[in-house]
Amino acid sequence: MWIWESEHWPAFRYQTERLLPVLEKVVRAVSPLATLASQLDEPKRLTLESQILLEEALSTAKIEGELLDRESVRSSIANRLGIGQSTRLSKSSQAFIDVLLESIRSCQKPLTEKGLFKWHRMLFTEKPALYDLVIGDYRDDRMQVVSGRFGKETVHFQAPCESRACVQKQMAAFLDDLNRLDGSGHVSLYIKAAIAKFWFVTIHPFDDGNGRFSRIIAERLLAQAENTTLRLYSLSSEIDKNKDAYYKLLEKTQKGDLDITDWIVWFLEQVANAAQKSHRKLYKIQQATRFWDRHRETPLNGRQRKLLVRLLETEDFADGISRKKYKGLAHTTDITATRDLKDLTEKRILEASGSGRATKYHLRLQ
C-alpha cells in the first residue's frame, strides 16, 4: 500500500522524542552561522550568498542527472545579485536561480497555485521535442517511477491521482498547510520543511521538475525558520552527496505508514551537515578577503585568477593542483600552464611540493 492510500492521508506522524536531539544539533549548527552572517558587510553577504547559490544550482542539477557549466552558473548568479561581471549565461541555471531567489525573498508571503505555475513556466521555457510536457499547470494522468525492461518492470513509486482535478485537490490541502506561518502545529519549522518536501514530492503535481520544486519549497521553509532571506547553506549539496540513501529512504517511506520519523531525522541531519560545512565557507570568505587585500596590485592573467578563485572558494583541490589539472581548468597548453604556475610560485602566491609530474601547487594564505 502506498502511503497516500491510507484513510488518514496526509495526517503525518512522527516520534518527537527521536527528533529533538537531531533538532538540537540543527539549531547548534545554524544559530552561530546566522549570527556570523548577520555581522558581514553587504559585499561579503553577497559573496556568501553567491557561493551558496552556486552550490545549490550545481547540486540540484546533478540530483536530476544534469551537469551545468560552473562558470556559466557563476555568471548567472553574479548577474542576478548585481556583483562581478556576467560573461557566459545559462538559461537553465538563470531560471533556477530566479525561482529560488524569488521563493526565498518572498518566504513570509503565501505561496499560491498561480505562483507555482509561474515558476514552472520559468523553469521550462520550451517543450521537449520527444514527449508532451504540460508546462505551467498540474499533470492530468498517472505518474509512476518504473525501472526494468518491458514485461518485468518494477514500480518504485506511484503518485496519487490520475486527473488534474484530483491533483488540484491534493495541492489545495498542501498549500493550505504550507501557508500557515505558525508552523502548522509542528514542534519546529525545520520539521515542517522536512514534511513539506516529502509531501510535495509524493503528490508529484507536475509532469517534470517535482524534485527541484520540493527542494525550493524546503529552502523556503528553512528561510522562514531562520527568519532570513539569505540562504546560509546548501541543502541540495548534502542530498547530492547522499543521493543513494536519499532515494532509498524516499522509496521506503512512500511504501510505509504515515509515521515518517526516519525521513525527518535524515532530512534534519542533512540540514545540520550543510550548516556545519557553511561555517568553513564563511572562514574561506574571510581568508579570501585577506588574500585579495594582499594581492590587490599583483598582476595576474585571467587563467591565474580563475585558478585562485577556485582554490579560495572550494575544496576541489584540497590536496593541491597539478600542472595537468591546471591545464584542464584553464583550457591552455603545457607550456602556458608551466609558465603560469611558475609565475604564481615566484610571486609567493603558490608553493610547490613534490617533483616532476608529481609536483602539486598549494595556495599560500600567509
KOLGU-756211 format. One record per residue (C-alpha): residue in three letters; x, y, z; residue number from 1. Coordinates in nm, 2 decimals, decimal comma. Example, Ala and Ser with C-alpha at 12.3 -4.5 7.8 and 13.67 -1.06 7.14 Angstrom:
// KOLGU-756211
+------+--------+--------+--------+-----+
! type !   east !  north !     up ! seq !
+------+--------+--------+--------+-----+
!  ALA !   1,23 !  -0,45 !   0,78 !   1 !
!  SER !   1,37 !  -0,11 !   0,71 !   2 !
+------+--------+--------+--------+-----+
***
This chain:
// KOLGU-756211
+------+--------+--------+--------+-----+
! type !   east !  north !     up ! seq !
+------+--------+--------+--------+-----+
!  MET !   0,00 !   0,00 !   0,00 !   1 !
!  TRP !   0,13 !   0,35 !  -0,09 !   2 !
!  ILE !   0,14 !   0,60 !   0,19 !   3 !
!  TRP !  -0,12 !   0,82 !   0,02 !   4 !
!  GLU !  -0,37 !   0,53 !   0,02 !   5 !
!  SER !  -0,41 !   0,55 !   0,40 !   6 !
!  GLU !  -0,75 !   0,66 !   0,50 !   7 !
!  HIS !  -0,58 !   0,93 !   0,72 !   8 !
!  TRP !  -0,36 !   1,07 !   0,45 !   9 !
!  PRO !  -0,20 !   1,33 !   0,48 !  10 !
!  ALA !  -0,20 !   1,32 !   0,86 !  11 !
!  PHE !   0,17 !   1,26 !   0,90 !  12 !
!  ARG !   0,30 !   1,13 !   1,24 !  13 !
!  TYR !   0,65 !   1,14 !   1,39 !  14 !
!  GLN !   0,81 !   1,05 !   1,72 !  15 !
!  THR !   0,90 !   1,38 !   1,88 !  16 !
!  GLU !   1,15 !   1,22 !   2,13 !  17 !
!  ARG !   1,36 !   1,09 !   1,84 !  18 !
!  LEU !   1,36 !   1,42 !   1,66 !  19 !
!  LEU !   1,45 !   1,65 !   1,95 !  20 !
!  PRO !   1,82 !   1,55 !   1,97 !  21 !
!  VAL !   1,87 !   1,60 !   1,59 !  22 !
!  LEU !   1,67 !   1,92 !   1,60 !  23 !
!  GLU !   1,91 !   2,05 !   1,88 !  24 !
!  LYS !   2,20 !   1,96 !   1,65 !  25 !
!  VAL !   2,05 !   2,16 !   1,37 !  26 !
!  VAL !   1,99 !   2,47 !   1,59 !  27 !
!  ARG !   2,35 !   2,44 !   1,73 !  28 !
!  ALA !   2,49 !   2,44 !   1,37 !  29 !
!  VAL !   2,26 !   2,71 !   1,22 !  30 !
!  SER !   2,25 !   2,97 !   1,51 !  31 !
!  PRO !   2,61 !   3,07 !   1,51 !  32 !
!  LEU !   2,62 !   3,07 !   1,13 !  33 !
!  ALA !   2,32 !   3,31 !   1,12 !  34 !
!  THR !   2,49 !   3,53 !   1,38 !  35 !
!  LEU !   2,82 !   3,54 !   1,19 !  36 !
!  ALA !   2,64 !   3,61 !   0,86 !  37 !
!  SER !   2,45 !   3,90 !   1,01 !  38 !
!  GLN !   2,78 !   4,06 !   1,11 !  39 !
!  LEU !   2,91 !   4,06 !   0,75 !  40 !
!  ASP !   2,91 !   4,38 !   0,55 !  41 !
!  GLU !   2,69 !   4,38 !   0,23 !  42 !
!  PRO !   2,97 !   4,28 !  -0,02 !  43 !
!  LYS !   3,06 !   3,98 !   0,20 !  44 !
!  ARG !   2,70 !   3,88 !   0,25 !  45 !
!  LEU !   2,66 !   3,88 !  -0,13 !  46 !
!  THR !   2,98 !   3,68 !  -0,17 !  47 !
!  LEU !   2,85 !   3,42 !   0,08 !  48 !
!  GLU !   2,51 !   3,41 !  -0,09 !  49 !
!  SER !   2,66 !   3,37 !  -0,44 !  50 !
!  GLN !   2,87 !   3,07 !  -0,32 !  51 !
!  ILE !   2,57 !   2,91 !  -0,16 !  52 !
!  LEU !   2,35 !   2,96 !  -0,46 !  53 !
!  LEU !   2,63 !   2,83 !  -0,69 !  54 !
!  GLU !   2,65 !   2,50 !  -0,48 !  55 !
!  GLU !   2,27 !   2,48 !  -0,47 !  56 !
!  ALA !   2,23 !   2,52 !  -0,85 !  57 !
!  LEU !   2,51 !   2,28 !  -0,94 !  58 !
!  SER !   2,39 !   2,02 !  -0,69 !  59 !
!  THR !   2,02 !   2,03 !  -0,77 !  60 !
!  ALA !   2,11 !   1,98 !  -1,13 !  61 !
!  LYS !   2,33 !   1,68 !  -1,05 !  62 !
!  ILE !   2,05 !   1,52 !  -0,85 !  63 !
!  GLU !   1,83 !   1,55 !  -1,16 !  64 !
!  GLY !   2,11 !   1,40 !  -1,38 !  65 !
!  GLU !   2,22 !   1,73 !  -1,53 !  66 !
!  LEU !   2,57 !   1,87 !  -1,54 !  67 !
!  LEU !   2,59 !   2,25 !  -1,56 !  68 !
!  ASP !   2,89 !   2,46 !  -1,66 !  69 !
!  ARG !   3,03 !   2,61 !  -1,33 !  70 !
!  GLU !   3,14 !   2,94 !  -1,48 !  71 !
!  SER !   2,81 !   2,99 !  -1,67 !  72 !
!  VAL !   2,62 !   2,93 !  -1,34 !  73 !
!  ARG !   2,85 !   3,17 !  -1,16 !  74 !
!  SER !   2,78 !   3,44 !  -1,42 !  75 !
!  SER !   2,41 !   3,38 !  -1,39 !  76 !
!  ILE !   2,43 !   3,43 !  -1,01 !  77 !
!  ALA !   2,65 !   3,74 !  -1,05 !  78 !
!  ASN !   2,40 !   3,88 !  -1,29 !  79 !
!  ARG !   2,11 !   3,83 !  -1,05 !  80 !
!  LEU !   2,29 !   3,96 !  -0,74 !  81 !
!  GLY !   2,45 !   4,25 !  -0,92 !  82 !
!  ILE !   2,80 !   4,15 !  -0,83 !  83 !
!  GLY !   3,10 !   4,10 !  -1,06 !  84 !
!  GLN !   3,08 !   4,07 !  -1,44 !  85 !
!  SER !   2,85 !   3,84 !  -1,63 !  86 !
!  THR !   3,01 !   3,66 !  -1,91 !  87 !
!  ARG !   2,85 !   3,33 !  -2,02 !  88 !
!  LEU !   2,49 !   3,30 !  -1,91 !  89 !
!  SER !   2,30 !   2,97 !  -1,90 !  90 !
!  LYS !   1,92 !   2,99 !  -1,94 !  91 !
!  SER !   1,85 !   2,69 !  -1,73 !  92 !
!  SER !   2,07 !   2,79 !  -1,44 !  93 !
!  GLN !   1,94 !   3,15 !  -1,47 !  94 !
!  ALA !   1,58 !   3,02 !  -1,44 !  95 !
!  PHE !   1,66 !   2,81 !  -1,14 !  96 !
!  ILE !   1,83 !   3,09 !  -0,96 !  97 !
!  ASP !   1,55 !   3,33 !  -1,04 !  98 !
!  VAL !   1,29 !   3,09 !  -0,90 !  99 !
!  LEU !   1,49 !   3,00 !  -0,59 ! 100 !
!  LEU !   1,56 !   3,37 !  -0,51 ! 101 !
!  GLU !   1,20 !   3,47 !  -0,57 ! 102 !
!  SER !   1,08 !   3,19 !  -0,34 ! 103 !
!  ILE !   1,32 !   3,27 !  -0,06 ! 104 !
!  ARG !   1,28 !   3,65 !  -0,08 ! 105 !
!  SER !   0,90 !   3,61 !  -0,05 ! 106 !
!  CYS !   0,91 !   3,33 !   0,21 ! 107 !
!  GLN !   0,69 !   3,53 !   0,45 ! 108 !
!  LYS !   0,41 !   3,56 !   0,19 ! 109 !
!  PRO !   0,16 !   3,29 !   0,10 ! 110 !
!  LEU !   0,26 !   3,06 !  -0,19 ! 111 !
!  THR !  -0,03 !   3,03 !  -0,44 ! 112 !
!  GLU !  -0,12 !   2,79 !  -0,72 ! 113 !
!  LYS !  -0,07 !   3,08 !  -0,96 ! 114 !
!  GLY !   0,28 !   3,14 !  -0,82 ! 115 !
!  LEU !   0,37 !   2,77 !  -0,86 ! 116 !
!  PHE !   0,25 !   2,77 !  -1,22 ! 117 !
!  LYS !   0,45 !   3,09 !  -1,29 ! 118 !
!  TRP !   0,77 !   2,93 !  -1,15 ! 119 !
!  HIS !   0,71 !   2,61 !  -1,35 ! 120 !
!  ARG !   0,69 !   2,82 !  -1,67 ! 121 !
!  MET !   1,01 !   3,00 !  -1,57 ! 122 !
!  LEU !   1,19 !   2,66 !  -1,53 ! 123 !
!  PHE !   1,05 !   2,51 !  -1,85 ! 124 !
!  THR !   1,05 !   2,78 !  -2,12 ! 125 !
!  GLU !   1,05 !   2,52 !  -2,41 ! 126 !
!  LYS !   0,86 !   2,20 !  -2,46 ! 127 !
!  PRO !   1,08 !   1,89 !  -2,52 ! 128 !
!  ALA !   1,06 !   1,77 !  -2,88 ! 129 !
!  LEU !   1,04 !   1,40 !  -2,79 ! 130 !
!  TYR !   0,75 !   1,40 !  -2,55 ! 131 !
!  ASP !   0,45 !   1,60 !  -2,45 ! 132 !
!  LEU !   0,51 !   1,81 !  -2,13 ! 133 !
!  VAL !   0,25 !   2,01 !  -1,95 ! 134 !
!  ILE !   0,41 !   2,34 !  -1,86 ! 135 !
!  GLY !   0,26 !   2,58 !  -1,60 ! 136 !
!  ASP !  -0,02 !   2,35 !  -1,49 ! 137 !
!  TYR !  -0,07 !   2,03 !  -1,30 ! 138 !
!  ARG !  -0,04 !   1,69 !  -1,46 ! 139 !
!  ASP !  -0,35 !   1,52 !  -1,59 ! 140 !
!  ASP !  -0,26 !   1,15 !  -1,59 ! 141 !
!  ARG !  -0,10 !   0,87 !  -1,38 ! 142 !
!  MET !   0,26 !   0,92 !  -1,26 ! 143 !
!  GLN !   0,49 !   0,62 !  -1,18 ! 144 !
!  VAL !   0,86 !   0,57 !  -1,13 ! 145 !
!  VAL !   0,94 !   0,24 !  -1,31 ! 146 !
!  SER !   1,26 !   0,05 !  -1,39 ! 147 !
!  GLY !   1,33 !  -0,27 !  -1,57 ! 148 !
!  ARG !   1,26 !  -0,40 !  -1,92 ! 149 !
!  PHE !   0,91 !  -0,42 !  -2,07 ! 150 !
!  GLY !   0,71 !  -0,70 !  -1,90 ! 151 !
!  LYS !   0,93 !  -0,72 !  -1,60 ! 152 !
!  GLU !   0,90 !  -0,36 !  -1,47 ! 153 !
!  THR !   0,95 !  -0,27 !  -1,10 ! 154 !
!  VAL !   0,73 !   0,02 !  -0,98 ! 155 !
!  HIS !   0,93 !   0,21 !  -0,73 ! 156 !
!  PHE !   0,67 !   0,48 !  -0,67 ! 157 !
!  GLN !   0,32 !   0,57 !  -0,78 ! 158 !
!  ALA !   0,18 !   0,92 !  -0,71 ! 159 !
!  PRO !  -0,18 !   0,97 !  -0,61 ! 160 !
!  CYS !  -0,43 !   1,09 !  -0,88 ! 161 !
!  GLU !  -0,48 !   1,02 !  -1,24 ! 162 !
!  SER !  -0,65 !   1,36 !  -1,32 ! 163 !
!  ARG !  -0,58 !   1,73 !  -1,29 ! 164 !
!  ALA !  -0,88 !   1,78 !  -1,07 ! 165 !
!  CYS !  -0,76 !   1,52 !  -0,82 ! 166 !
!  VAL !  -0,40 !   1,67 !  -0,82 ! 167 !
!  GLN !  -0,55 !   2,02 !  -0,77 ! 168 !
!  LYS !  -0,75 !   1,90 !  -0,46 ! 169 !
!  GLN !  -0,43 !   1,74 !  -0,32 ! 170 !
!  MET !  -0,23 !   2,05 !  -0,38 ! 171 !
!  ALA !  -0,50 !   2,27 !  -0,22 ! 172 !
!  ALA !  -0,46 !   2,08 !   0,11 ! 173 !
!  PHE !  -0,08 !   2,11 !   0,07 ! 174 !
!  LEU !  -0,07 !   2,48 !   0,01 ! 175 !
!  ASP !  -0,32 !   2,55 !   0,29 ! 176 !
!  ASP !  -0,09 !   2,37 !   0,54 ! 177 !
!  LEU !   0,23 !   2,53 !   0,38 ! 178 !
!  ASN !   0,09 !   2,89 !   0,42 ! 179 !
!  ARG !   0,02 !   2,86 !   0,79 ! 180 !
!  LEU !   0,31 !   3,07 !   0,93 ! 181 !
!  ASP !   0,26 !   2,93 !   1,28 ! 182 !
!  GLY !   0,43 !   2,61 !   1,18 ! 183 !
!  SER !   0,11 !   2,42 !   1,14 ! 184 !
!  GLY !   0,13 !   2,29 !   1,49 ! 185 !
!  HIS !   0,47 !   2,13 !   1,45 ! 186 !
!  VAL !   0,75 !   2,14 !   1,70 ! 187 !
!  SER !   0,97 !   2,34 !   1,46 ! 188 !
!  LEU !   0,96 !   2,49 !   1,11 ! 189 !
!  TYR !   1,26 !   2,26 !   1,04 ! 190 !
!  ILE !   1,03 !   1,97 !   1,09 ! 191 !
!  LYS !   0,76 !   2,14 !   0,87 ! 192 !
!  ALA !   1,03 !   2,18 !   0,60 ! 193 !
!  ALA !   1,10 !   1,81 !   0,61 ! 194 !
!  ILE !   0,74 !   1,72 !   0,59 ! 195 !
!  ALA !   0,66 !   1,97 !   0,31 ! 196 !
!  LYS !   0,95 !   1,83 !   0,09 ! 197 !
!  PHE !   0,82 !   1,48 !   0,13 ! 198 !
!  TRP !   0,45 !   1,57 !   0,09 ! 199 !
!  PHE !   0,51 !   1,77 !  -0,23 ! 200 !
!  VAL !   0,73 !   1,50 !  -0,40 ! 201 !
!  THR !   0,47 !   1,24 !  -0,30 ! 202 !
!  ILE !   0,19 !   1,44 !  -0,47 ! 203 !
!  HIS !   0,42 !   1,49 !  -0,77 ! 204 !
!  PRO !   0,19 !   1,75 !  -0,91 ! 205 !
!  PHE !   0,39 !   1,84 !  -1,23 ! 206 !
!  ASP !   0,49 !   1,64 !  -1,53 ! 207 !
!  ASP !   0,86 !   1,73 !  -1,46 ! 208 !
!  GLY !   1,05 !   1,94 !  -1,21 ! 209 !
!  ASN !   0,90 !   1,79 !  -0,89 ! 210 !
!  GLY !   1,23 !   1,72 !  -0,72 ! 211 !
!  ARG !   1,36 !   2,07 !  -0,78 ! 212 !
!  PHE !   1,03 !   2,23 !  -0,66 ! 213 !
!  SER !   1,03 !   2,01 !  -0,35 ! 214 !
!  ARG !   1,38 !   2,14 !  -0,26 ! 215 !
!  ILE !   1,29 !   2,50 !  -0,34 ! 216 !
!  ILE !   0,99 !   2,47 !  -0,11 ! 217 !
!  ALA !   1,21 !   2,32 !   0,16 ! 218 !
!  GLU !   1,46 !   2,60 !   0,13 ! 219 !
!  ARG !   1,17 !   2,85 !   0,16 ! 220 !
!  LEU !   1,06 !   2,70 !   0,49 ! 221 !
!  LEU !   1,42 !   2,69 !   0,61 ! 222 !
!  ALA !   1,45 !   3,06 !   0,54 ! 223 !
!  GLN !   1,13 !   3,11 !   0,75 ! 224 !
!  ALA !   1,28 !   2,90 !   1,03 ! 225 !
!  GLU !   1,59 !   3,12 !   1,03 ! 226 !
!  ASN !   1,40 !   3,45 !   0,98 ! 227 !
!  THR !   1,62 !   3,55 !   0,69 ! 228 !
!  THR !   1,60 !   3,59 !   0,31 ! 229 !
!  LEU !   1,97 !   3,50 !   0,29 ! 230 !
!  ARG !   2,05 !   3,13 !   0,23 ! 231 !
!  LEU !   2,32 !   3,03 !   0,47 ! 232 !
!  TYR !   2,39 !   2,68 !   0,34 ! 233 !
!  SER !   2,31 !   2,45 !   0,05 ! 234 !
!  LEU !   2,07 !   2,16 !   0,13 ! 235 !
!  SER !   2,09 !   2,02 !  -0,22 ! 236 !
!  SER !   2,47 !   1,97 !  -0,20 ! 237 !
!  GLU !   2,42 !   1,74 !   0,10 ! 238 !
!  ILE !   2,14 !   1,55 !  -0,07 ! 239 !
!  ASP !   2,35 !   1,51 !  -0,38 ! 240 !
!  LYS !   2,64 !   1,36 !  -0,17 ! 241 !
!  ASN !   2,40 !   1,11 !  -0,02 ! 242 !
!  LYS !   2,18 !   1,06 !  -0,32 ! 243 !
!  ASP !   2,16 !   0,68 !  -0,30 ! 244 !
!  ALA !   2,04 !   0,70 !   0,07 ! 245 !
!  TYR !   1,80 !   0,97 !  -0,03 ! 246 !
!  TYR !   1,62 !   0,77 !  -0,30 ! 247 !
!  LYS !   1,62 !   0,45 !  -0,09 ! 248 !
!  LEU !   1,47 !   0,63 !   0,21 ! 249 !
!  LEU !   1,21 !   0,81 !  -0,01 ! 250 !
!  GLU !   1,10 !   0,48 !  -0,17 ! 251 !
!  LYS !   1,08 !   0,31 !   0,17 ! 252 !
!  THR !   0,88 !   0,59 !   0,32 ! 253 !
!  GLN !   0,64 !   0,60 !   0,03 ! 254 !
!  LYS !   0,56 !   0,24 !   0,10 ! 255 !
!  GLY !   0,52 !   0,29 !   0,47 ! 256 !
!  ASP !   0,26 !   0,41 !   0,70 ! 257 !
!  LEU !   0,21 !   0,78 !   0,80 ! 258 !
!  ASP !   0,49 !   0,77 !   1,06 ! 259 !
!  ILE !   0,77 !   0,95 !   0,87 ! 260 !
!  THR !   1,01 !   0,99 !   1,16 ! 261 !
!  ASP !   1,30 !   0,82 !   0,98 ! 262 !
!  TRP !   1,26 !   1,06 !   0,68 ! 263 !
!  ILE !   1,25 !   1,37 !   0,91 ! 264 !
!  VAL !   1,56 !   1,26 !   1,10 ! 265 !
!  TRP !   1,75 !   1,21 !   0,78 ! 266 !
!  PHE !   1,64 !   1,55 !   0,64 ! 267 !
!  LEU !   1,74 !   1,73 !   0,96 ! 268 !
!  GLU !   2,08 !   1,56 !   0,96 ! 269 !
!  GLN !   2,14 !   1,69 !   0,61 ! 270 !
!  VAL !   2,05 !   2,04 !   0,72 ! 271 !
!  ALA !   2,29 !   2,02 !   1,02 ! 272 !
!  ASN !   2,57 !   1,89 !   0,79 ! 273 !
!  ALA !   2,51 !   2,16 !   0,54 ! 274 !
!  ALA !   2,52 !   2,43 !   0,80 ! 275 !
!  GLN !   2,84 !   2,29 !   0,95 ! 276 !
!  LYS !   3,01 !   2,30 !   0,61 ! 277 !
!  SER !   2,89 !   2,65 !   0,56 ! 278 !
!  HIS !   3,09 !   2,75 !   0,87 ! 279 !
!  ARG !   3,40 !   2,66 !   0,67 ! 280 !
!  LYS !   3,27 !   2,86 !   0,37 ! 281 !
!  LEU !   3,25 !   3,17 !   0,59 ! 282 !
!  TYR !   3,60 !   3,11 !   0,71 ! 283 !
!  LYS !   3,72 !   3,08 !   0,35 ! 284 !
!  ILE !   3,54 !   3,41 !   0,26 ! 285 !
!  GLN !   3,74 !   3,57 !   0,54 ! 286 !
!  GLN !   4,06 !   3,41 !   0,41 ! 287 !
!  ALA !   3,98 !   3,52 !   0,05 ! 288 !
!  THR !   3,92 !   3,88 !   0,16 ! 289 !
!  ARG !   4,26 !   3,89 !   0,33 ! 290 !
!  PHE !   4,42 !   3,72 !   0,03 ! 291 !
!  TRP !   4,28 !   3,97 !  -0,22 ! 292 !
!  ASP !   4,37 !   4,26 !   0,01 ! 293 !
!  ARG !   4,73 !   4,15 !  -0,01 ! 294 !
!  HIS !   4,73 !   4,09 !  -0,38 ! 295 !
!  ARG !   4,51 !   4,38 !  -0,50 ! 296 !
!  GLU !   4,80 !   4,52 !  -0,70 ! 297 !
!  THR !   4,96 !   4,19 !  -0,81 ! 298 !
!  PRO !   4,94 !   4,15 !  -1,19 ! 299 !
!  LEU !   4,75 !   3,83 !  -1,28 ! 300 !
!  ASN !   4,61 !   3,70 !  -1,60 ! 301 !
!  GLY !   4,25 !   3,56 !  -1,64 ! 302 !
!  ARG !   4,37 !   3,20 !  -1,62 ! 303 !
!  GLN !   4,55 !   3,26 !  -1,29 ! 304 !
!  ARG !   4,26 !   3,45 !  -1,14 ! 305 !
!  LYS !   4,02 !   3,16 !  -1,23 ! 306 !
!  LEU !   4,25 !   2,92 !  -1,05 ! 307 !
!  LEU !   4,28 !   3,14 !  -0,74 ! 308 !
!  VAL !   3,91 !   3,18 !  -0,72 ! 309 !
!  ARG !   3,86 !   2,81 !  -0,74 ! 310 !
!  LEU !   4,12 !   2,74 !  -0,47 ! 311 !
!  LEU !   3,98 !   3,01 !  -0,24 ! 312 !
!  GLU !   3,61 !   2,91 !  -0,28 ! 313 !
!  THR !   3,61 !   2,54 !  -0,30 ! 314 !
!  GLU !   3,76 !   2,22 !  -0,17 ! 315 !
!  ASP !   3,81 !   2,09 !  -0,52 ! 316 !
!  PHE !   4,19 !   2,08 !  -0,50 ! 317 !
!  ALA !   4,24 !   2,04 !  -0,12 ! 318 !
!  ASP !   4,55 !   1,82 !  -0,18 ! 319 !
!  GLY !   4,69 !   2,07 !  -0,43 ! 320 !
!  ILE !   4,66 !   2,11 !  -0,80 ! 321 !
!  SER !   4,89 !   1,95 !  -1,06 ! 322 !
!  ARG !   5,01 !   2,11 !  -1,38 ! 323 !
!  LYS !   4,78 !   1,87 !  -1,58 ! 324 !
!  LYS !   4,47 !   1,97 !  -1,38 ! 325 !
!  TYR !   4,55 !   2,33 !  -1,41 ! 326 !
!  LYS !   4,59 !   2,28 !  -1,79 ! 327 !
!  GLY !   4,24 !   2,13 !  -1,80 ! 328 !
!  LEU !   4,09 !   2,40 !  -1,57 ! 329 !
!  ALA !   4,24 !   2,69 !  -1,77 ! 330 !
!  HIS !   4,19 !   2,52 !  -2,11 ! 331 !
!  THR !   4,55 !   2,60 !  -2,21 ! 332 !
!  THR !   4,87 !   2,44 !  -2,33 ! 333 !
!  ASP !   5,15 !   2,26 !  -2,13 ! 334 !
!  ILE !   5,39 !   2,55 !  -2,19 ! 335 !
!  THR !   5,14 !   2,82 !  -2,08 ! 336 !
!  ALA !   5,04 !   2,61 !  -1,78 ! 337 !
!  THR !   5,40 !   2,57 !  -1,67 ! 338 !
!  ARG !   5,47 !   2,94 !  -1,72 ! 339 !
!  ASP !   5,15 !   3,04 !  -1,52 ! 340 !
!  LEU !   5,23 !   2,82 !  -1,23 ! 341 !
!  LYS !   5,60 !   2,92 !  -1,22 ! 342 !
!  ASP !   5,49 !   3,29 !  -1,22 ! 343 !
!  LEU !   5,25 !   3,23 !  -0,93 ! 344 !
!  THR !   5,52 !   3,05 !  -0,73 ! 345 !
!  GLU !   5,77 !   3,33 !  -0,79 ! 346 !
!  LYS !   5,51 !   3,58 !  -0,66 ! 347 !
!  ARG !   5,47 !   3,36 !  -0,35 ! 348 !
!  ILE !   5,10 !   3,30 !  -0,42 ! 349 !
!  LEU !   5,15 !   2,93 !  -0,46 ! 350 !
!  GLU !   5,41 !   2,69 !  -0,32 ! 351 !
!  ALA !   5,51 !   2,37 !  -0,48 ! 352 !
!  SER !   5,56 !   2,02 !  -0,32 ! 353 !
!  GLY !   5,69 !   1,71 !  -0,49 ! 354 !
!  SER !   5,89 !   1,69 !  -0,81 ! 355 !
!  GLY !   5,85 !   1,62 !  -1,18 ! 356 !
!  ARG !   5,50 !   1,51 !  -1,28 ! 357 !
!  ALA !   5,41 !   1,46 !  -0,92 ! 358 !
!  THR !   5,45 !   1,83 !  -0,84 ! 359 !
!  LYS !   5,15 !   1,99 !  -0,68 ! 360 !
!  TYR !   5,08 !   2,35 !  -0,61 ! 361 !
!  HIS !   4,92 !   2,48 !  -0,29 ! 362 !
!  LEU !   4,78 !   2,83 !  -0,21 ! 363 !
!  ARG !   4,99 !   3,03 !   0,03 ! 364 !
!  LEU !   4,75 !   3,21 !   0,27 ! 365 !
!  GLN !   5,01 !   3,38 !   0,49 ! 366 !
+------+--------+--------+--------+-----+
***
